[in-house]
Amino acid sequence: MLAVAEPDVVRALTVHAIGAPPQVFWRIDVQPLTITELSGRNGRWNLRSGRPLGGGSH
């Protein structure tokens, strides 16, 4: 699934997925035009964040 979302939505999903306390919300920095990936199974999530949109190497 792909979603284009505001940074606050990405923060909220990240906090929920990793089981962090709500206070962590404002400590997560979401860079513009980057990809945040959540993947997992059996109730365990993995997070990859900050990859530039487009993904090409320079």
PDB file with one MODEL, atoms N, CA, C and O in Angstrom:
MODEL        1
ATOM      1  N   MET A   1       0.840  -1.152   0.000  1.00  0.00           N
ATOM      2  CA  MET A   1       0.000   0.000   0.000  1.00  0.00           C
ATOM      3  C   MET A   1       0.898   1.231   0.000  1.00  0.00           C
ATOM      4  O   MET A   1       1.946   1.240   0.646  1.00  0.00           O
ATOM      5  N   LEU A   2       0.505   2.227  -0.695  1.00  0.00           N
ATOM      6  CA  LEU A   2       1.227   3.488  -0.753  1.00  0.00           C
ATOM      7  C   LEU A   2       0.306   4.595  -0.294  1.00  0.00           C
ATOM      8  O   LEU A   2      -0.860   4.640  -0.687  1.00  0.00           O
ATOM      9  N   ALA A   3       0.818   5.492   0.538  1.00  0.00           N
ATOM     10  CA  ALA A   3       0.045   6.649   0.982  1.00  0.00           C
ATOM     11  C   ALA A   3       0.937   7.872   0.948  1.00  0.00           C
ATOM     12  O   ALA A   3       2.091   7.823   1.375  1.00  0.00           O
ATOM     13  N   VAL A   4       0.410   8.951   0.449  1.00  0.00           N
ATOM     14  CA  VAL A   4       1.096  10.241   0.509  1.00  0.00           C
ATOM     15  C   VAL A   4       0.490  10.951   1.706  1.00  0.00           C
ATOM     16  O   VAL A   4      -0.719  11.182   1.751  1.00  0.00           O
ATOM     17  N   ALA A   5       1.333  11.301   2.682  1.00  0.00           N
ATOM     18  CA  ALA A   5       0.796  11.793   3.947  1.00  0.00           C
ATOM     19  C   ALA A   5       1.598  12.966   4.495  1.00  0.00           C
ATOM     20  O   ALA A   5       2.773  13.149   4.179  1.00  0.00           O
ATOM     21  N   GLU A   6       0.928  13.745   5.319  1.00  0.00           N
ATOM     22  CA  GLU A   6       1.562  14.848   6.042  1.00  0.00           C
ATOM     23  C   GLU A   6       2.509  14.271   7.101  1.00  0.00           C
ATOM     24  O   GLU A   6       2.309  13.146   7.558  1.00  0.00           O
ATOM     25  N   PRO A   7       3.533  15.028   7.493  1.00  0.00           N
ATOM     26  CA  PRO A   7       4.476  14.541   8.503  1.00  0.00           C
ATOM     27  C   PRO A   7       3.807  14.090   9.807  1.00  0.00           C
ATOM     28  O   PRO A   7       4.257  13.121  10.418  1.00  0.00           O
ATOM     29  N   ASP A   8       2.747  14.770  10.242  1.00  0.00           N
ATOM     30  CA  ASP A   8       2.071  14.372  11.488  1.00  0.00           C
ATOM     31  C   ASP A   8       1.474  12.971  11.381  1.00  0.00           C
ATOM     32  O   ASP A   8       1.474  12.223  12.358  1.00  0.00           O
ATOM     33  N   VAL A   9       0.971  12.615  10.213  1.00  0.00           N
ATOM     34  CA  VAL A   9       0.412  11.276  10.009  1.00  0.00           C
ATOM     35  C   VAL A   9       1.525  10.236  10.067  1.00  0.00           C
ATOM     36  O   VAL A   9       1.357   9.175  10.668  1.00  0.00           O
ATOM     37  N   VAL A  10       2.654  10.538   9.446  1.00  0.00           N
ATOM     38  CA  VAL A  10       3.798   9.616   9.461  1.00  0.00           C
ATOM     39  C   VAL A  10       4.286   9.444  10.895  1.00  0.00           C
ATOM     40  O   VAL A  10       4.588   8.326  11.313  1.00  0.00           O
ATOM     41  N   ARG A  11       4.366  10.524  11.647  1.00  0.00           N
ATOM     42  CA  ARG A  11       4.788  10.432  13.053  1.00  0.00           C
ATOM     43  C   ARG A  11       3.837   9.546  13.853  1.00  0.00           C
ATOM     44  O   ARG A  11       4.276   8.672  14.601  1.00  0.00           O
ATOM     45  N   ALA A  12       2.542   9.772  13.696  1.00  0.00           N
ATOM     46  CA  ALA A  12       1.548   9.005  14.458  1.00  0.00           C
ATOM     47  C   ALA A  12       1.630   7.519  14.122  1.00  0.00           C
ATOM     48  O   ALA A  12       1.593   6.679  15.021  1.00  0.00           O
ATOM     49  N   LEU A  13       1.741   7.189  12.847  1.00  0.00           N
ATOM     50  CA  LEU A  13       1.855   5.786  12.449  1.00  0.00           C
ATOM     51  C   LEU A  13       3.129   5.155  12.991  1.00  0.00           C
ATOM     52  O   LEU A  13       3.125   4.003  13.426  1.00  0.00           O
ATOM     53  N   THR A  14       4.211   5.910  12.964  1.00  0.00           N
ATOM     54  CA  THR A  14       5.483   5.403  13.465  1.00  0.00           C
ATOM     55  C   THR A  14       5.410   5.129  14.960  1.00  0.00           C
ATOM     56  O   THR A  14       5.834   4.068  15.418  1.00  0.00           O
ATOM     57  N   VAL A  15       4.873   6.078  15.724  1.00  0.00           N
ATOM     58  CA  VAL A  15       4.737   5.904  17.172  1.00  0.00           C
ATOM     59  C   VAL A  15       3.904   4.658  17.475  1.00  0.00           C
ATOM     60  O   VAL A  15       4.272   3.848  18.326  1.00  0.00           O
ATOM     61  N   HIS A  16       2.801   4.516  16.784  1.00  0.00           N
ATOM     62  CA  HIS A  16       1.930   3.357  17.010  1.00  0.00           C
ATOM     63  C   HIS A  16       2.631   2.045  16.627  1.00  0.00           C
ATOM     64  O   HIS A  16       2.598   1.076  17.386  1.00  0.00           O
ATOM     65  N   ALA A  17       3.254   2.022  15.464  1.00  0.00           N
ATOM     66  CA  ALA A  17       3.866   0.791  14.959  1.00  0.00           C
ATOM     67  C   ALA A  17       4.996   0.288  15.851  1.00  0.00           C
ATOM     68  O   ALA A  17       5.134  -0.919  16.052  1.00  0.00           O
ATOM     69  N   ILE A  18       5.799   1.195  16.382  1.00  0.00           N
ATOM     70  CA  ILE A  18       6.927   0.747  17.196  1.00  0.00           C
ATOM     71  C   ILE A  18       6.578   0.665  18.685  1.00  0.00           C
ATOM     72  O   ILE A  18       7.417   0.308  19.511  1.00  0.00           O
ATOM     73  N   GLY A  19       5.326   1.001  19.014  1.00  0.00           N
ATOM     74  CA  GLY A  19       4.879   0.878  20.398  1.00  0.00           C
ATOM     75  C   GLY A  19       5.499   1.889  21.334  1.00  0.00           C
ATOM     76  O   GLY A  19       5.656   1.626  22.527  1.00  0.00           O
ATOM     77  N   ALA A  20       5.853   3.047  20.798  1.00  0.00           N
ATOM     78  CA  ALA A  20       6.473   4.093  21.615  1.00  0.00           C
ATOM     79  C   ALA A  20       5.395   4.874  22.376  1.00  0.00           C
ATOM     80  O   ALA A  20       4.242   4.914  21.946  1.00  0.00           O
ATOM     81  N   PRO A  21       5.762   5.490  23.496  1.00  0.00           N
ATOM     82  CA  PRO A  21       4.794   6.318  24.223  1.00  0.00           C
ATOM     83  C   PRO A  21       4.456   7.569  23.409  1.00  0.00           C
ATOM     84  O   PRO A  21       5.270   8.020  22.603  1.00  0.00           O
ATOM     85  N   PRO A  22       3.264   8.129  23.614  1.00  0.00           N
ATOM     86  CA  PRO A  22       2.830   9.293  22.831  1.00  0.00           C
ATOM     87  C   PRO A  22       3.788  10.488  22.877  1.00  0.00           C
ATOM     88  O   PRO A  22       3.847  11.268  21.927  1.00  0.00           O
ATOM     89  N   GLN A  23       4.536  10.636  23.974  1.00  0.00           N
ATOM     90  CA  GLN A  23       5.462  11.778  24.098  1.00  0.00           C
ATOM     91  C   GLN A  23       6.532  11.778  23.013  1.00  0.00           C
ATOM     92  O   GLN A  23       7.126  12.820  22.736  1.00  0.00           O
ATOM     93  N   VAL A  24       6.785  10.635  22.399  1.00  0.00           N
ATOM     94  CA  VAL A  24       7.818  10.501  21.368  1.00  0.00           C
ATOM     95  C   VAL A  24       7.403  11.192  20.069  1.00  0.00           C
ATOM     96  O   VAL A  24       8.255  11.519  19.243  1.00  0.00           O
ATOM     97  N   PHE A  25       6.101  11.415  19.882  1.00  0.00           N
ATOM     98  CA  PHE A  25       5.567  11.994  18.645  1.00  0.00           C
ATOM     99  C   PHE A  25       6.379  13.189  18.152  1.00  0.00           C
ATOM    100  O   PHE A  25       6.767  13.227  16.985  1.00  0.00           O
ATOM    101  N   TRP A  26       6.639  14.157  19.014  1.00  0.00           N
ATOM    102  CA  TRP A  26       7.322  15.382  18.598  1.00  0.00           C
ATOM    103  C   TRP A  26       8.830  15.217  18.467  1.00  0.00           C
ATOM    104  O   TRP A  26       9.509  16.145  18.028  1.00  0.00           O
ATOM    105  N   ARG A  27       9.365  14.068  18.835  1.00  0.00           N
ATOM    106  CA  ARG A  27      10.805  13.829  18.713  1.00  0.00           C
ATOM    107  C   ARG A  27      11.169  13.125  17.423  1.00  0.00           C
ATOM    108  O   ARG A  27      12.344  12.877  17.155  1.00  0.00           O
ATOM    109  N   ILE A  28      10.153  12.798  16.616  1.00  0.00           N
ATOM    110  CA  ILE A  28      10.394  12.144  15.328  1.00  0.00           C
ATOM    111  C   ILE A  28      10.438  13.212  14.250  1.00  0.00           C
ATOM    112  O   ILE A  28       9.471  13.951  14.063  1.00  0.00           O
ATOM    113  N   ASP A  29      11.542  13.295  13.549  1.00  0.00           N
ATOM    114  CA  ASP A  29      11.720  14.286  12.490  1.00  0.00           C
ATOM    115  C   ASP A  29      11.458  13.621  11.141  1.00  0.00           C
ATOM    116  O   ASP A  29      12.166  12.692  10.751  1.00  0.00           O
ATOM    117  N   VAL A  30      10.455  14.093  10.445  1.00  0.00           N
ATOM    118  CA  VAL A  30      10.101  13.552   9.131  1.00  0.00           C
ATOM    119  C   VAL A  30      10.530  14.567   8.071  1.00  0.00           C
ATOM    120  O   VAL A  30       9.964  15.656   7.971  1.00  0.00           O
ATOM    121  N   GLN A  31      11.522  14.199   7.297  1.00  0.00           N
ATOM    122  CA  GLN A  31      12.034  15.076   6.250  1.00  0.00           C
ATOM    123  C   GLN A  31      11.060  15.125   5.069  1.00  0.00           C
ATOM    124  O   GLN A  31      10.449  14.111   4.732  1.00  0.00           O
ATOM    125  N   PRO A  32      10.911  16.298   4.439  1.00  0.00           N
ATOM    126  CA  PRO A  32      10.042  16.409   3.264  1.00  0.00           C
ATOM    127  C   PRO A  32      10.543  15.537   2.117  1.00  0.00           C
ATOM    128  O   PRO A  32      11.745  15.329   1.958  1.00  0.00           O
ATOM    129  N   LEU A  33       9.622  15.041   1.339  1.00  0.00           N
ATOM    130  CA  LEU A  33       9.910  14.265   0.127  1.00  0.00           C
ATOM    131  C   LEU A  33      10.817  13.063   0.379  1.00  0.00           C
ATOM    132  O   LEU A  33      11.713  12.766  -0.411  1.00  0.00           O
ATOM    133  N   THR A  34      10.566  12.378   1.496  1.00  0.00           N
ATOM    134  CA  THR A  34      11.278  11.139   1.787  1.00  0.00           C
ATOM    135  C   THR A  34      10.260  10.012   1.973  1.00  0.00           C
ATOM    136  O   THR A  34       9.063  10.252   2.126  1.00  0.00           O
ATOM    137  N   ILE A  35      10.760   8.799   1.954  1.00  0.00           N
ATOM    138  CA  ILE A  35       9.910   7.628   2.080  1.00  0.00           C
ATOM    139  C   ILE A  35      10.095   7.022   3.467  1.00  0.00           C
ATOM    140  O   ILE A  35      11.217   6.831   3.936  1.00  0.00           O
ATOM    141  N   THR A  36       8.984   6.728   4.104  1.00  0.00           N
ATOM    142  CA  THR A  36       8.986   5.984   5.359  1.00  0.00           C
ATOM    143  C   THR A  36       8.265   4.679   5.086  1.00  0.00           C
ATOM    144  O   THR A  36       7.111   4.680   4.655  1.00  0.00           O
ATOM    145  N   GLU A  37       8.935   3.571   5.334  1.00  0.00           N
ATOM    146  CA  GLU A  37       8.352   2.255   5.064  1.00  0.00           C
ATOM    147  C   GLU A  37       8.095   1.521   6.371  1.00  0.00           C
ATOM    148  O   GLU A  37       8.964   1.443   7.240  1.00  0.00           O
ATOM    149  N   LEU A  38       6.892   0.988   6.494  1.00  0.00           N
ATOM    150  CA  LEU A  38       6.540   0.107   7.599  1.00  0.00           C
ATOM    151  C   LEU A  38       6.217  -1.251   6.989  1.00  0.00           C
ATOM    152  O   LEU A  38       5.358  -1.358   6.114  1.00  0.00           O
ATOM    153  N   SER A  39       6.898  -2.268   7.449  1.00  0.00           N
ATOM    154  CA  SER A  39       6.615  -3.617   6.970  1.00  0.00           C
ATOM    155  C   SER A  39       6.667  -4.554   8.161  1.00  0.00           C
ATOM    156  O   SER A  39       7.301  -4.254   9.173  1.00  0.00           O
ATOM    157  N   GLY A  40       6.012  -5.667   8.041  1.00  0.00           N
ATOM    158  CA  GLY A  40       6.073  -6.606   9.140  1.00  0.00           C
ATOM    159  C   GLY A  40       5.032  -7.686   9.026  1.00  0.00           C
ATOM    160  O   GLY A  40       4.262  -7.751   8.067  1.00  0.00           O
ATOM    161  N   ARG A  41       5.031  -8.534  10.034  1.00  0.00           N
ATOM    162  CA  ARG A  41       4.048  -9.614  10.119  1.00  0.00           C
ATOM    163  C   ARG A  41       3.959 -10.082  11.562  1.00  0.00           C
ATOM    164  O   ARG A  41       4.828  -9.804  12.389  1.00  0.00           O
ATOM    165  N   ASN A  42       2.893 -10.794  11.832  1.00  0.00           N
ATOM    166  CA  ASN A  42       2.652 -11.346  13.170  1.00  0.00           C
ATOM    167  C   ASN A  42       2.718 -10.288  14.270  1.00  0.00           C
ATOM    168  O   ASN A  42       3.197 -10.562  15.370  1.00  0.00           O
ATOM    169  N   GLY A  43       2.235  -9.078  13.972  1.00  0.00           N
ATOM    170  CA  GLY A  43       2.201  -8.029  14.985  1.00  0.00           C
ATOM    171  C   GLY A  43       3.517  -7.337  15.259  1.00  0.00           C
ATOM    172  O   GLY A  43       3.598  -6.505  16.163  1.00  0.00           O
ATOM    173  N   ARG A  44       4.550  -7.662  14.499  1.00  0.00           N
ATOM    174  CA  ARG A  44       5.852  -7.005  14.687  1.00  0.00           C
ATOM    175  C   ARG A  44       6.144  -6.148  13.472  1.00  0.00           C
ATOM    176  O   ARG A  44       6.135  -6.642  12.344  1.00  0.00           O
ATOM    177  N   TRP A  45       6.403  -4.867  13.692  1.00  0.00           N
ATOM    178  CA  TRP A  45       6.649  -3.921  12.610  1.00  0.00           C
ATOM    179  C   TRP A  45       8.123  -3.600  12.506  1.00  0.00           C
ATOM    180  O   TRP A  45       8.841  -3.573  13.505  1.00  0.00           O
ATOM    181  N   ASN A  46       8.566  -3.355  11.282  1.00  0.00           N
ATOM    182  CA  ASN A  46       9.927  -2.877  10.998  1.00  0.00           C
ATOM    183  C   ASN A  46       9.787  -1.511  10.343  1.00  0.00           C
ATOM    184  O   ASN A  46       8.859  -1.276   9.569  1.00  0.00           O
ATOM    185  N   LEU A  47      10.696  -0.627  10.651  1.00  0.00           N
ATOM    186  CA  LEU A  47      10.639   0.751  10.165  1.00  0.00           C
ATOM    187  C   LEU A  47      11.892   1.085   9.377  1.00  0.00           C
ATOM    188  O   LEU A  47      13.008   0.816   9.823  1.00  0.00           O
ATOM    189  N   ARG A  48      11.703   1.670   8.205  1.00  0.00           N
ATOM    190  CA  ARG A  48      12.803   2.231   7.420  1.00  0.00           C
ATOM    191  C   ARG A  48      12.363   3.643   7.058  1.00  0.00           C
ATOM    192  O   ARG A  48      11.293   3.835   6.480  1.00  0.00           O
ATOM    193  N   SER A  49      13.179   4.620   7.393  1.00  0.00           N
ATOM    194  CA  SER A  49      12.763   6.009   7.214  1.00  0.00           C
ATOM    195  C   SER A  49      13.875   6.851   6.609  1.00  0.00           C
ATOM    196  O   SER A  49      15.060   6.584   6.812  1.00  0.00           O
ATOM    197  N   GLY A  50      13.469   7.875   5.861  1.00  0.00           N
ATOM    198  CA  GLY A  50      14.407   8.880   5.380  1.00  0.00           C
ATOM    199  C   GLY A  50      14.982   8.659   4.001  1.00  0.00           C
ATOM    200  O   GLY A  50      15.807   9.456   3.553  1.00  0.00           O
ATOM    201  N   ARG A  51      14.574   7.593   3.301  1.00  0.00           N
ATOM    202  CA  ARG A  51      15.086   7.375   1.949  1.00  0.00           C
ATOM    203  C   ARG A  51      14.518   8.446   1.037  1.00  0.00           C
ATOM    204  O   ARG A  51      13.311   8.685   1.069  1.00  0.00           O
ATOM    205  N   PRO A  52      15.339   9.102   0.223  1.00  0.00           N
ATOM    206  CA  PRO A  52      14.836  10.157  -0.671  1.00  0.00           C
ATOM    207  C   PRO A  52      13.799   9.629  -1.657  1.00  0.00           C
ATOM    208  O   PRO A  52      13.911   8.507  -2.152  1.00  0.00           O
ATOM    209  N   LEU A  53      12.819  10.426  -1.928  1.00  0.00           N
ATOM    210  CA  LEU A  53      11.808  10.101  -2.924  1.00  0.00           C
ATOM    211  C   LEU A  53      12.493   9.956  -4.267  1.00  0.00           C
ATOM    212  O   LEU A  53      13.300  10.810  -4.632  1.00  0.00           O
ATOM    213  N   GLY A  54      12.202   8.920  -5.002  1.00  0.00           N
ATOM    214  CA  GLY A  54      12.863   8.663  -6.274  1.00  0.00           C
ATOM    215  C   GLY A  54      13.878   7.553  -6.160  1.00  0.00           C
ATOM    216  O   GLY A  54      14.062   6.788  -7.107  1.00  0.00           O
ATOM    217  N   GLY A  55      14.548   7.443  -5.016  1.00  0.00           N
ATOM    218  CA  GLY A  55      15.420   6.322  -4.716  1.00  0.00           C
ATOM    219  C   GLY A  55      16.655   6.149  -5.574  1.00  0.00           C
ATOM    220  O   GLY A  55      17.377   5.169  -5.388  1.00  0.00           O
ATOM    221  N   GLY A  56      16.935   7.043  -6.502  1.00  0.00           N
ATOM    222  CA  GLY A  56      18.116   6.892  -7.341  1.00  0.00           C
ATOM    223  C   GLY A  56      19.395   7.160  -6.579  1.00  0.00           C
ATOM    224  O   GLY A  56      19.393   7.941  -5.628  1.00  0.00           O
ATOM    225  N   SER A  57      20.480   6.534  -6.974  1.00  0.00           N
ATOM    226  CA  SER A  57      21.768   6.793  -6.325  1.00  0.00           C
ATOM    227  C   SER A  57      22.501   7.890  -7.088  1.00  0.00           C
ATOM    228  O   SER A  57      22.335   8.035  -8.299  1.00  0.00           O
ATOM    229  N   HIS A  58      23.302   8.649  -6.377  1.00  0.00           N
ATOM    230  CA  HIS A  58      24.033   9.783  -6.983  1.00  0.00           C
ATOM    231  C   HIS A  58      25.505   9.507  -6.995  1.00  0.00           C
ATOM    232  O   HIS A  58      26.285  10.338  -7.462  1.00  0.00           O
TER     233      HIS A  58
ENDMDL
END
